Each structure stands twice: as C-alpha cells, then as structure tokens.
C-alpha cells in the first residue's frame, strides 16, 4: 500500500521529462497524505497535461462523495473487474510523479518504524494511477485519483507486502495511451520492479503526523537507532502483514 509519499520535482523538470503542454506551481512536498491535492498527468487526444486533483478516488457514478469510502489505492490484480475502477482502467489512466514513498515496518513486539523508499539511482518515480472526473447534480465537480499497487518485489517484501506500480520507459507511454492500449494490456504493465531497482532507509517518526512537512522528514536516522530492522526478503512475497498504514 502507498499512503504517504514525497514529490519534489521542479515544475520545469516535469514539463521536460513528461512532454507536458502545461505547468503548475506545485511546491516541493515531503509528506503528501490522502485527501490532499496531488499532481497527476493524463493524456487526452495525444496531449499530456498535469493537473491537481484530490488523492482519494471517487467513481463517476457515486451520488455523494462525502458518503463514499476513501479509495487511495487500486490493486492491479483486480482493478479491471472492480466496479469502482474498471471504467477508469479503460479510459482514465494517469501517472503520479514522485520522489519516494514511505511505509511503516511493524516488528513482532508491535513497535513500528517508518522507512523511506526511493529508486536506487535516485531517478524520479512514476506511479501508475487512475483518475475520475466526478460531476454532481448541482454542477459541482471534483477531480480525484488513486495509486495502483502490486505485489512487492523481493527487496520490498522485507519491508511491506504491497508496493506502488512504478512505471519506466515505454510503459509510461503505453499506460497513458487509453486510445490504443486496452484495459487488459494496461493491467499487464502494472508489475513489480525488478529486484535491485529500489533502496530504503529508516526515517524519523515525525512523518506520522499529517501536519509535518520539510526535507528533514526524508533524512536517514542511523540504522542502529531504528526500532524495527528489515528481515530477510521473502522468496514469495505477499500477505506477510509486516507493516501497517499510518
């Protein structure tokens, strides 16, 4: 599961990296939490734009978003069949640029330790996402999105039993192409990264507060001070329950 992440890419870098038609003034964020605005990129008629939407997916058929369950993640394995997501998998796929994300590792004694996870080469992360443009009966509109998750690769299975679907290279273009890439083909793009692609380090527990913000949140704490240490990776990931969401 992905329930906290950081996004620090400058707007001009995102325009260049993702070939965007527009730019938005989105300051560096080190503690993005559900229900907050997030920057997502989608493609319509072959043109890519970046938008600010609410993190918490609301299907178009929902009558009142205030009474609907908060959906921050969509499981890749089932999203094409779930009523909440299946239309978005066909028609409303997006990407979510990020610098890294957080998970809390839970030890056998119940203690918890947050870890910050990034690309091993420090390149930007690109999460697969789904978006929805909800319109109410009185003309109100809410744009929302969620992050797609997959089974963890071997290294992340030592930290948690899910991970974001991180796209690279051609997979980014294919995911955004809802004209020519159907739901079945798109689902096959949402896969765990190869082993060795990611790295992680323990960080301070201040990240547990939705009000906390700033670069100090991603600074490593000494590994020996971490109250929970990573265990040996599983050969078959999934269902371990090592960590909880915040």
Secondary structure by P-SEA (a helix, b strand, c coil): ccccccccccaaaaaaacccccccccccccccccccbbbbbbbcccbbbbbbbccbbbcccccccccccccccccccccccccccccccccbbbbbbbccbbbbbbccccbbbbbbbccccccbbbbbbcccccccccbbbbbcbbbbbccccccccccccccccccccaaaaaaaccccccaaaaaaaccccccccbbbbbbccccccccccccccccccccccccccccccccccccccccccc
